[in-house]
Amino acid sequence: MNIIHYICRIKLHLRMKLNRIKAVLTDKGISQTWLAKQLDKSFSMVNAYACNRIQPNLDTLQQIAEILQVDLKELITDKNVNSVCRYQLFLHYNF
């Protein structure tokens, strides 16, 4: 395992924030309950997404972006994680 991969794994385990749904909801002053109604999902499911306990599939993430009127990237891009780590996270969770 190279050093970059190792550092990214440490950051992943420390942070585990793969989506920014909660941050975007907070920025917009929108409740998880409201979003759950718009998605026709339970509050528990939306809360799990927002707290990063469960990751929504791509279709649901796109639907959330449309409802919140934000670009999909805004829901998944953390400005504090550099592009190398973002790529490593992508590989880790998609392959």
PAPA-474035 format. One record per residue: residue number from 1; x, z, y of N, C-alpha, C in turn. Coordinates in steps of 0.2 Angstrom, whole numbers. Atoms other than C-alpha are relative to their C-alpha. Layout:
# PAPA-474035
{r NUM,{X,Z,Y},{X,Z,Y},{X,Z,Y}}
...
This chain:
# PAPA-474035
{r 1,{4,0,-6},{0,0,0},{5,0,6}}
{r 2,{-5,0,-6},{8,-5,17},{-3,5,5}}
{r 3,{1,-6,-5},{8,7,32},{-6,-2,4}}
{r 4,{6,1,-3},{-6,-2,41},{-6,1,-4}}
{r 5,{5,-1,4},{-17,-2,27},{-2,8,-1}}
{r 6,{0,-7,1},{-13,17,24},{-3,3,7}}
{r 7,{3,-3,-6},{-17,21,43},{-7,-2,1}}
{r 8,{7,2,-1},{-33,11,43},{-4,5,-5}}
{r 9,{4,-4,5},{-39,21,27},{-1,7,3}}
{r 10,{1,-6,-3},{-35,37,36},{-5,0,5}}
{r 11,{5,0,-5},{-45,32,51},{-7,-1,-3}}
{r 12,{7,1,3},{-59,26,40},{-3,7,-2}}
{r 13,{2,-6,3},{-60,43,31},{-1,5,6}}
{r 14,{1,-5,-6},{-59,53,48},{-6,-2,4}}
{r 15,{6,2,-5},{-72,43,57},{-6,-2,-4}}
{r 16,{6,2,4},{-83,34,44},{-6,-3,5}}
{r 17,{6,3,-4},{-93,26,59},{1,-7,0}}
{r 18,{0,7,0},{-96,9,54},{-5,-4,4}}
{r 19,{4,3,-5},{-110,5,65},{-1,5,6}}
{r 20,{0,-4,-6},{-114,11,83},{-8,0,2}}
{r 21,{7,0,-1},{-133,11,81},{-2,7,5}}
{r 22,{1,-7,-3},{-134,30,87},{2,-1,7}}
{r 23,{-3,1,-6},{-123,26,102},{-4,-5,5}}
{r 24,{4,5,-4},{-133,11,108},{-7,3,1}}
{r 25,{6,-3,-2},{-149,20,106},{0,6,5}}
{r 26,{-2,-6,-5},{-142,35,116},{1,-4,7}}
{r 27,{-1,4,-7},{-136,22,130},{-6,-2,3}}
{r 28,{6,3,-3},{-153,14,131},{-6,5,0}}
{r 29,{5,-5,-1},{-163,30,130},{-6,-1,-5}}
{r 30,{5,1,5},{-172,25,114},{0,5,-5}}
{r 31,{0,-5,6},{-177,37,100},{0,-4,-6}}
{r 32,{0,3,7},{-174,34,82},{-7,-1,-3}}
{r 33,{7,0,2},{-193,37,79},{-3,-7,3}}
{r 34,{3,6,-3},{-197,22,91},{3,-6,-4}}
{r 35,{-3,5,3},{-184,11,82},{-3,0,-7}}
{r 36,{3,0,6},{-191,16,65},{-7,-3,0}}
{r 37,{7,3,0},{-209,11,70},{1,-8,1}}
{r 38,{-1,7,-2},{-202,-6,77},{2,-4,-7}}
{r 39,{-3,3,6},{-193,-9,60},{-5,0,-6}}
{r 40,{4,-1,5},{-207,-3,50},{3,3,-6}}
{r 41,{-4,-4,5},{-195,9,41},{-2,7,1}}
{r 42,{1,-7,-1},{-196,28,39},{5,2,5}}
{r 43,{-4,-3,-5},{-188,39,52},{7,2,-4}}
{r 44,{-6,-2,4},{-176,45,37},{5,-5,-1}}
{r 45,{-4,6,1},{-170,28,34},{4,-2,6}}
{r 46,{-3,2,-6},{-166,24,52},{5,6,2}}
{r 47,{-5,-6,-1},{-158,42,54},{6,-1,-4}}
{r 48,{-6,1,4},{-147,38,40},{4,-6,2}}
{r 49,{-4,6,-3},{-142,21,48},{4,3,6}}
{r 50,{-3,-2,-7},{-139,30,65},{6,5,-2}}
{r 51,{-5,-5,1},{-129,44,57},{6,-3,-5}}
{r 52,{-5,4,4},{-119,31,46},{1,3,-7}}
{r 53,{0,-2,7},{-124,39,30},{-2,-6,-5}}
{r 54,{2,6,4},{-131,22,24},{1,-5,5}}
{r 55,{-1,6,-4},{-126,5,31},{-6,-5,-1}}
{r 56,{5,5,1},{-140,-7,35},{3,-7,-2}}
{r 57,{-3,6,2},{-139,-24,27},{0,-5,7}}
{r 58,{-1,4,-6},{-135,-39,39},{-6,-2,3}}
{r 59,{6,2,-3},{-153,-44,41},{-3,5,4}}
{r 60,{2,-6,-4},{-158,-27,46},{4,1,6}}
{r 61,{-4,-1,-6},{-144,-25,58},{-1,-5,5}}
{r 62,{2,5,-5},{-148,-42,66},{-7,2,3}}
{r 63,{6,-2,-2},{-166,-36,67},{0,6,5}}
{r 64,{-2,-5,-5},{-160,-20,76},{2,-2,6}}
{r 65,{-3,3,-6},{-150,-30,88},{-5,-3,4}}
{r 66,{5,4,-3},{-165,-41,92},{-5,5,4}}
{r 67,{4,-5,-3},{-176,-26,95},{3,4,6}}
{r 68,{-4,-3,-6},{-163,-17,106},{2,-4,5}}
{r 69,{-2,5,-5},{-159,-33,115},{7,1,1}}
{r 70,{-7,0,-1},{-141,-32,112},{3,-5,-5}}
{r 71,{-3,4,4},{-128,-43,104},{2,4,-7}}
{r 72,{-1,-4,7},{-125,-39,85},{7,3,1}}
{r 73,{-6,-3,0},{-107,-36,89},{0,7,3}}
{r 74,{1,-7,-3},{-112,-21,100},{-2,5,-4}}
{r 75,{2,-5,5},{-119,-13,85},{6,2,-5}}
{r 76,{-5,-1,5},{-103,-14,75},{7,1,2}}
{r 77,{-7,0,-3},{-88,-15,87},{1,7,3}}
{r 78,{-3,-6,-4},{-79,1,91},{6,-1,3}}
{r 79,{-6,1,-4},{-67,-1,105},{6,4,-2}}
{r 80,{-5,-5,2},{-57,13,98},{4,-2,-6}}
{r 81,{-4,2,6},{-52,4,82},{2,-7,1}}
{r 82,{-3,6,-2},{-40,-10,84},{-2,-6,-5}}
{r 83,{2,5,4},{-43,-27,76},{3,0,-7}}
{r 84,{-3,0,6},{-31,-25,62},{-4,5,-5}}
{r 85,{4,-5,4},{-41,-9,56},{-7,-3,-1}}
{r 86,{6,3,1},{-57,-18,59},{0,-5,-6}}
{r 87,{0,5,6},{-52,-32,47},{1,4,-7}}
{r 88,{-1,-4,6},{-46,-19,34},{-6,3,-2}}
{r 89,{6,-3,2},{-62,-10,35},{-5,-5,-3}}
{r 90,{5,6,2},{-72,-27,33},{2,-1,-7}}
{r 91,{-2,2,7},{-61,-31,17},{-2,6,-4}}
{r 92,{2,-6,5},{-64,-13,10},{-7,0,-2}}
{r 93,{7,-1,1},{-82,-13,12},{-4,-7,-3}}
{r 94,{3,7,2},{-86,-32,8},{3,-3,-6}}
{r 95,{-3,3,6},{-74,-35,-7},{1,5,-5}}
